Amino acid sequence: MKRIFIIIMLLFIYSSCSRNIGEFSLISTRDFNNNLFYESIGLIEGKDTEYIIILIPTGGVRIDSAVSDALDNYNANYLTNALVTHQEFYIPYLL
């Protein structure tokens, strides 16, 4: 019984959640000329991070920051067929 209680408590303590924010056919934070031909570079990923310090969030997660991160990391101009998700991982502060 004690082992089951510990497992249940660990599941609550190390909880994670992911949800779909939206799907975009074209998204960018830069100016680009859509009349020019662009080459596909494959799948890319960007992220924006928010930290929580003792139940106090340090800021908010923004879609444009995540898109800018992806574009900067891969030297791209825009993203097509983009999927934006929000993922949380929370370890509560225990007294």
C-alpha positions in Angstrom: 0.0 0.0 0.0 2.8 2.3 0.8 4.4 1.7 -2.6 1.2 2.6 -4.4 0.9 5.8 -2.4 4.5 6.8 -3.3 3.8 6.2 -7.0 0.7 8.3 -6.9 2.4 11.1 -5.1 5.3 11.0 -7.7 2.8 11.3 -10.5 1.2 14.4 -9.0 4.6 16.0 -8.1 6.2 15.4 -11.6 3.2 16.3 -13.7 3.5 17.5 -17.3 0.9 18.7 -19.7 1.0 19.5 -23.4 -1.7 21.2 -25.5 -2.1 22.3 -29.0 -2.3 26.1 -29.4 -2.8 26.2 -33.2 -1.8 25.2 -36.7 -0.6 27.8 -39.2 -0.2 27.4 -42.9 2.3 30.3 -43.0 3.8 32.1 -40.0 6.8 34.5 -39.8 8.1 37.4 -37.7 10.2 38.8 -40.6 9.4 40.6 -43.8 9.9 38.4 -46.9 9.0 38.5 -50.6 6.5 35.7 -51.4 7.1 36.1 -55.1 10.6 34.6 -54.8 11.4 30.9 -54.7 12.5 29.6 -51.3 14.1 26.2 -50.7 12.7 23.9 -48.0 15.2 23.1 -45.2 13.1 20.5 -43.5 11.6 20.3 -40.0 12.8 23.0 -37.5 11.9 23.8 -33.9 11.9 26.9 -31.8 10.9 27.5 -28.2 10.2 30.2 -25.6 10.7 29.5 -22.0 9.0 30.8 -18.8 10.3 29.9 -15.4 8.3 29.6 -12.2 10.2 30.4 -8.9 8.3 29.3 -5.8 4.9 29.6 -7.4 5.7 33.0 -9.0 6.0 33.0 -12.9 8.8 35.1 -14.3 7.0 36.0 -17.5 4.7 34.8 -20.2 5.3 32.4 -23.1 4.9 34.1 -26.4 4.3 32.6 -29.8 6.3 35.3 -31.7 9.3 34.6 -29.5 9.2 30.9 -30.3 8.8 31.6 -34.0 11.7 34.1 -33.9 13.8 31.5 -32.1 13.1 28.9 -34.8 13.8 31.4 -37.7 17.1 32.6 -36.1 18.4 29.1 -35.3 17.9 27.9 -38.9 18.4 31.1 -40.8 14.9 30.9 -42.3 12.5 33.5 -43.5 9.1 31.9 -42.7 7.5 28.7 -41.6 4.9 26.7 -43.4 2.5 24.1 -41.9 3.6 25.2 -38.4 2.3 23.5 -35.3 2.4 25.5 -32.1 2.1 23.6 -28.8 2.4 24.7 -25.1 4.1 22.2 -22.8 4.3 22.5 -19.1 6.5 20.6 -16.6 6.0 21.6 -13.0 7.8 20.5 -9.9 6.0 22.1 -6.9 8.0 23.6 -4.1 7.4 21.5 -1.0 8.0 22.9 2.5 
